[in-house]
Amino acid sequence: MAQRRSHQKSRHGCIECKRRRVKCDESRPVCANCARRQTECEYDSTGPLRWMTDEPSRSPRPLSDRQQPPPSPDFSLLGQFHSNSNIGNGDVALPPLNICDLELMLHWVNETHGVLSRSQKTNTIWRTYVPEEALSHPFLMHGILALSALHIAHTRAIIIIGDNGQNGRDYLQVAVTHQDQALALFREQLGDINPTNGKAMFAFASITVLYAFGFPRTPELSSSAVGDLVQAFVLVRGVQQILNRAMGNIFEDRAWSPILEVDEYDPALPIEAQAAIDRLHKANEACTRQDPILHDSFLYQEAIDHLADLIAAINGGLGFTLVCRWAIKLQPAFVDRIRDRRPLALAILAYQCALLPRLQDVWFGAEWGTRVLREIWYVLDDHWRPLVHGCMEEIFGEQYLLNPG
């Protein structure tokens, strides 16, 4: 007769195992039986806290028990954490997360802010300080999200999501919605730019310029690329008036003051660029000789000199804000010459547009370059076209060289 295997009773098993009269392995805080059955496991308070003293179980857990999934974590403890300020007031009602807006802000911090930055100091301002300012000024927050959405619309292909092939967000429409809300709130404060909102007004005005340049224009028979660019220039000049009123608040804050500074750059031009500037000056002199009374030689000379400065700045690594500065420096009378399609004014504008695709982090430069230059080319006659030959080659490359007419 086989000898009976010795058996040691489980004297400190859980209450559930005792009720079911089954052997408990006394593992704490949850024994194997209760873990398998997913039932509440409680021990008599007089039992030893073996799970705290790391005492091994008297009998090994069966293999089938070890293969069971671990019990789900109990988060009930977190329900005990409350802010003292809310005692007696109930839970605070929070709106649902707006994933689209969170995505746009993340895109601003990672990428979009870079188009406004000129240096490490200004990068910190646009990446960190401007979003912080937007927390107190909703018009600036909407402006940030609008430019981020516009950036995504330019640079990201439509994403197909889900099994039904539904298109991703229409980021262009998202941009328009945020910009409309931003402008409505911004106009309410235009008459009262003060130390409280000055930096936010400055930042939003700058963002609005980028939005105006970056918004895609749909080519239509009645539309004019040159006219669209002139409108953008007029907006830049109008925004500058707002910036001038807000600059006092910027200068008073040392963290923000670098945003008004322009990094030094070499004013000397490469040989090819200097040759192009010289050709424009010679064209201006020829027009003066032909019509010394009506042709404003000084107006064109000033615009050409500003163009040379812009070329040098871009060669020095400065960004799109220098293009805006060029537009601000232009005399209103010269902008009128562009609007009237005067040949020399269009030629000067052609060189400015040829620079846009060369700007770092400017995702809308190529669009302006191709649209405006193509229109200028068709407006100019054979006498003026050779003056913009270099611009056309810069933008259209081999396509232009094979078919220059």
Secondary structure, DSSP 4 states (H G I P E B T S, - for coil): -PPPPP----TT--HHHHHHT------SSS-HHHHHHT------TTS--HHHHTPPPSSPPPHHHHTSPPPPP--GGGGG---GGGTTT-PPP-PPP-HHHHHHHHHHHHTGGGGG--SHHHHHIIIIIHHHHHTT-HHHHHHHHHHHHHHHHHHSPPPEETTTTEE---HHHHHHHHHHHHHHHHHHHTT---TTTHHHHHHHHHHHHHHHHHSPPPP-TT--HHHHHHHHHHHHHHHHHHHHHHHHHHHT-TTTGGGG-------PPPHHHHHHHHHHHHHHHHHHHH-TTTS-HHHHHHHHHHHHHHHHHHHTT--THHHHHHHHHS-HHHHHHHHTT-HHHHHHHHHHHHHGGGSTT-TTHHHHHHHHHHHHHHHS-TTTGGGGHHHHHHHHTHHHHH---
